[in-house]
């Protein structure tokens, strides 16, 4: 087991100051059993700040369960714009034959298809393309439409694509980080995940800290933004609530230079009770905050609907050590950029 000191999220009341009148009004509504966040949105939208997007109750849910679903991070139009931009990116992609690498989350196949591929290990500061199984013939030609061939695009959309950069640094996203008491968060990576209809692959149970390890633990959080409805039918996320309180049992690490595979796993993924997983469907424009140690998965997408997502990970860099053994490393071309903008 890989354990170190766990850093708990601060209570947002200690890191944010709200107008006394707003607080009095919200307490009054709360005593009446109303959803104060919803009422504030509907009656006083001009008074909302970025930090108001996430309520104290949301923070407590995140602390207790290791994840929380928040509706309305993006508008429907903003989601459509991100999807349209990705369509343009895919239309323009020119993937060399040696880069036509199938992406999988199974242990052995991860070592073969990711770890052995320089394309993957050097993708942290680039925009690279990773494909679903069975989309090429034996001559490495597409047998499905290009737009339906991809598993994901990563891992530096937040740095090089202005539209994705804008969303990543949006006031609401910064407000979430501030609400959680993050002093100096940085952006580690970003991905566009397609979950293609009919062929979108399963993501087996895992903890993000397996791949994004820090000392102390508890410093990494994923933001998973649904660009269309994520449902049980098209492969939404499932979580084991409270599982972030445990250690991790497996790490993906770089191997010594000059050796192959380029990455390896230390330890073994635990067996999890399927009955403990809870579905977390998300409406278009909503976001799921994912603690780095919470156990989560998603099933295959056997439906006729895609499940497009833009997701990125942030890390509290203050008093945190990013492991030099992680597959993802900052580079001279792209150090981990700060989330907060001046």
C-alpha positions in Angstrom: 0.0 0.0 0.0 1.2 3.5 -0.8 0.3 5.8 2.1 1.5 9.1 3.3 0.0 12.0 5.2 -3.5 12.9 4.0 -4.2 16.6 3.7 -7.9 17.3 4.4 -9.8 20.0 2.5 -10.4 23.1 4.5 -13.9 24.2 5.4 -14.8 26.8 2.9 -16.1 29.1 5.6 -12.5 29.6 6.8 -11.3 30.5 3.3 -14.1 32.7 1.9 -15.9 35.8 3.0 -19.5 36.4 2.0 -21.6 39.5 2.4 -23.4 39.5 5.8 -26.7 40.2 4.1 -26.3 37.3 1.7 -25.4 35.0 4.5 -28.4 36.0 6.6 -30.6 35.6 3.6 -29.2 32.1 2.8 -29.5 31.0 6.4 -33.1 32.1 6.5 -33.8 30.2 3.3 -32.0 27.1 4.6 -34.1 27.1 7.8 -37.2 27.1 5.5 -35.8 24.0 3.8 -35.0 25.7 0.5 -32.1 25.0 -1.8 -30.2 28.3 -1.1 -27.9 27.8 -4.0 -30.8 27.4 -6.5 -32.8 30.3 -5.0 -29.8 32.6 -5.1 -29.2 31.7 -8.8 -32.8 32.4 -9.7 -33.6 35.5 -7.7 -30.2 37.2 -7.4 -28.0 36.1 -10.4 -26.2 39.4 -10.5 -24.9 38.9 -6.9 -23.4 35.5 -7.6 -19.6 35.3 -7.5 -17.4 32.6 -8.9 -17.1 31.0 -5.4 -20.8 30.9 -5.0 -21.0 28.3 -7.8 -20.0 25.7 -5.2 -21.9 25.7 -1.9 -20.8 24.7 1.5 -22.9 21.6 1.2 -21.2 20.7 -2.0 -17.8 21.0 -0.3 -19.0 18.8 2.5 -20.2 16.2 0.0 -16.8 16.3 -1.7 -15.0 15.9 1.7 -17.2 13.0 2.8 -17.6 11.1 -0.5 -14.5 12.0 -2.5 -16.6 13.3 -5.4 -19.4 15.7 -6.0 -21.6 16.5 -9.1 -22.2 20.2 -9.8 -24.7 21.3 -12.4 -24.3 24.2 -14.8 -20.6 24.8 -15.0 -20.9 25.5 -18.7 -23.9 26.6 -20.8 -25.2 24.4 -23.6 -23.7 26.7 -26.1 -20.3 26.5 -24.5 -20.4 22.7 -24.6 -21.4 22.8 -28.3 -18.5 25.2 -29.0 -16.0 22.8 -27.4 -17.4 19.9 -29.3 -17.2 21.8 -32.6 -13.6 22.8 -32.0 -12.7 19.2 -31.3 -14.4 18.2 -34.6 -12.1 20.6 -36.3 -9.0 19.3 -34.5 -9.8 15.7 -35.5 -10.6 16.7 -39.1 -7.1 18.2 -39.3 -5.2 15.5 -37.5 -2.5 13.8 -39.4 -1.5 10.7 -37.5 1.7 8.9 -38.5 1.3 5.2 -38.9 3.6 4.4 -35.9 1.4 6.6 -33.7 -1.8 4.6 -34.4 -1.8 3.3 -30.8 -4.8 1.6 -29.3 -5.7 2.9 -25.8 -6.8 0.6 -23.1 -7.2 0.6 -19.3 -6.4 -3.1 -18.7 -3.2 -3.7 -16.8 -1.2 -5.8 -19.4 -2.4 -3.8 -22.3 -1.5 -0.5 -20.6 2.0 -1.7 -20.4 2.1 -2.8 -24.0 0.2 0.0 -25.7 1.0 3.0 -23.5 4.2 2.3 -21.7 6.0 1.0 -24.7 5.0 3.9 -26.8 7.1 7.1 -26.9 4.1 8.7 -28.3 2.3 8.3 -25.0 5.1 9.0 -22.6 5.9 12.3 -24.4 2.3 13.5 -24.8 2.2 15.5 -21.6 3.2 18.8 -23.4 1.4 18.0 -26.7 -1.9 17.4 -28.3 -1.9 13.7 -29.2 -4.5 11.2 -30.4 -5.4 7.8 -28.9 -7.7 5.4 -30.6 -10.3 2.8 -29.7 -9.8 -0.8 -30.4 -10.7 -2.2 -33.8 -10.8 1.1 -35.7 -7.9 0.1 -38.1 -7.6 -2.7 -40.6 -4.5 -4.9 -41.0 -3.0 -2.1 -43.2 -3.5 0.5 -40.5 -6.3 2.2 -42.4 -9.5 3.5 -40.7 -12.4 1.1 -41.0 -14.7 3.6 -39.2 -15.2 7.3 -39.7 -12.3 9.3 -38.3 -14.6 11.2 -35.9 -15.7 7.9 -34.5 -12.2 6.3 -34.1 -10.8 8.1 -31.1 -10.8 7.2 -27.4 -9.3 10.5 -26.3 -7.1 13.5 -27.2 -4.5 14.6 -24.7 -2.8 15.9 -22.8 -2.2 19.6 -23.3 -5.4 21.0 -24.7 -5.4 23.5 -21.7 -2.2 25.0 -22.9 -2.4 25.1 -26.7 -6.1 25.4 -27.6 -7.5 28.9 -26.6 -11.1 27.7 -26.2 -10.1 24.9 -23.8 -7.7 27.1 -22.0 -10.5 29.6 -21.4 -12.7 27.0 -19.9 -9.9 25.6 -17.7 -9.1 29.0 -16.3 -12.7 30.2 -16.1 -13.9 32.2 -13.1 -16.1 29.3 -12.0 -13.3 26.8 -12.1 -11.0 29.2 -10.2 -13.8 29.8 -7.8 -14.2 26.0 -7.1 -10.5 25.8 -6.3 -10.7 28.8 -4.0 -13.8 27.4 -2.3 -11.8 24.3 -1.5 -9.0 26.3 0.0 -6.4 25.6 -2.7 -3.6 28.2 -2.4 -1.5 27.5 -5.5 -3.1 25.0 -7.8 -1.4 24.1 -11.1 -2.8 22.3 -14.1 -1.3 18.8 -14.7 -3.0 17.6 -17.8 -6.2 17.8 -19.9 -8.1 15.3 -22.1 -11.1 15.2 -24.4 -12.7 11.8 -24.0 -15.2 10.6 -26.6 -16.8 7.4 -25.2 -17.9 6.5 -28.7 -21.3 5.0 -29.2 -21.2 1.3 -29.6 -17.5 0.9 -29.1 -16.6 3.3 -26.2 -14.4 1.1 -24.0 -14.7 0.3 -20.3 -12.6 2.1 -17.8 -11.9 -0.4 -15.0 -11.9 0.6 -11.3 -9.0 2.8 -10.4 -7.7 5.8 -8.4 -6.2 8.7 -10.3 -3.3 8.9 -7.8 -2.1 5.6 -9.3 -1.0 7.6 -12.3 -0.6 11.1 -10.7 1.2 10.5 -7.4 2.1 13.2 -4.9 3.6 13.4 -1.5 1.5 14.0 0.6 -1.4 12.3 -1.0 -4.7 14.1 -1.4 -3.4 17.0 -3.5 -4.8 16.1 -6.9 -8.3 16.7 -8.1 -10.0 15.9 -11.4 -12.6 18.2 -13.0 -14.8 16.1 -15.4 -17.0 18.3 -17.5 -19.9 16.6 -19.4 -20.3 18.2 -22.9 -23.4 16.1 -23.4 -25.6 14.2 -21.0 -23.6 11.4 -19.3 -26.1 8.6 -18.3 -26.0 5.1 -17.1 -26.7 4.0 -20.7 -23.8 5.8 -22.4 -21.2 5.2 -19.7 -21.3 7.7 -16.9 -18.9 7.5 -14.0 -19.5 5.2 -11.0 -17.9 5.8 -7.6 -17.4 4.1 -4.3 -18.3 6.9 -1.9 -15.7 7.5 0.9 -13.1 5.3 -0.8 -10.7 8.3 -1.0 -10.0 7.8 2.7 -7.9 4.7 1.8 -4.4 4.4 0.4 -3.6 3.4 -3.1 -2.4 -0.1 -3.8 -0.8 0.4 -7.3 1.4 3.0 -9.0 2.3 3.5 -12.6 6.0 4.6 -12.7 8.6 5.3 -15.3 11.3 2.7 -15.6 15.0 3.6 -15.7 16.2 5.3 -18.9 17.2 2.9 -21.7 14.9 0.1 -20.5 11.6 -1.2 -21.8 8.7 -1.0 -21.2 9.0 2.7 -20.5 6.5 2.4 -17.6 5.6 -0.4 -15.2 3.2 -0.9 -12.4 4.2 -1.4 -8.8 1.6 -3.2 -6.7 -1.7 -4.5 -7.8 -5.2 -3.0 -8.1 -7.5 -4.1 -5.3 -10.7 -6.1 -5.9 -13.7 -4.0 -5.3 -17.3 -4.9 -4.3 -19.4 -4.1 -7.3 -22.4 -3.4 -5.1 -20.6 -0.4 -3.5 -20.4 1.5 -6.7 -22.9 4.4 -7.1 -23.8 5.9 -10.5 -23.1 9.6 -11.0 -25.0 10.7 -14.1 -24.3 14.3 -15.1 -26.3 16.7 -17.2 -24.8 18.5 -20.2 -22.6 21.3 -18.8 -22.2 19.8 -15.4 -18.9 18.9 -13.7 -17.8 16.1 -11.4 -15.0 16.9 -9.0 -12.9 13.8 -8.4 -10.6 13.3 -5.5 -7.3 11.7 -6.5 -7.9 8.7 -4.3 -11.6 7.9 -4.8 -12.2 4.7 -6.6 -14.2 5.1 -9.8 -15.0 3.4 -13.1 -17.2 3.6 -16.2 -18.8 0.9 -18.3 -18.6 0.3 -22.0 -20.9 2.5 -24.1 -23.2 0.1 -25.8 -25.7 2.8 -26.6 -26.3 4.8 -29.7 -25.3 8.0 -27.9 -21.8 9.4 -27.5 -20.6 10.7 -24.1 -18.1 13.5 -24.9 -16.2 15.0 -21.9 -13.5 17.6 -21.3 -11.5 16.8 -18.2 -8.4 18.0 -16.5 -6.5 17.5 -13.3 -5.2 20.2 -10.9 -2.7 19.8 -8.0 -2.2 22.0 -5.0 1.5 22.7 -5.5 2.1 24.4 -2.1 4.1 22.1 0.1 3.6 19.3 -2.4 6.1 17.0 -4.0 5.3 15.8 -7.5 6.8 12.3 -7.9 9.6 12.2 -10.5 8.5 8.6 -11.1 5.2 9.7 -12.6 4.7 9.1 -16.3 3.7 12.7 -16.7 6.4 15.3 -16.1 6.6 19.1 -16.6 8.9 20.1 -19.4 10.8 23.2 -20.4 8.2 23.7 -23.2 5.3 23.3 -20.7 5.8 23.6 -17.0 2.7 22.9 -15.0 0.8 26.3 -15.4 -0.9 28.0 -12.5 -4.7 27.8 -12.4 -5.2 31.2 -11.0 -4.8 34.1 -13.4 -3.9 37.6 -12.3 
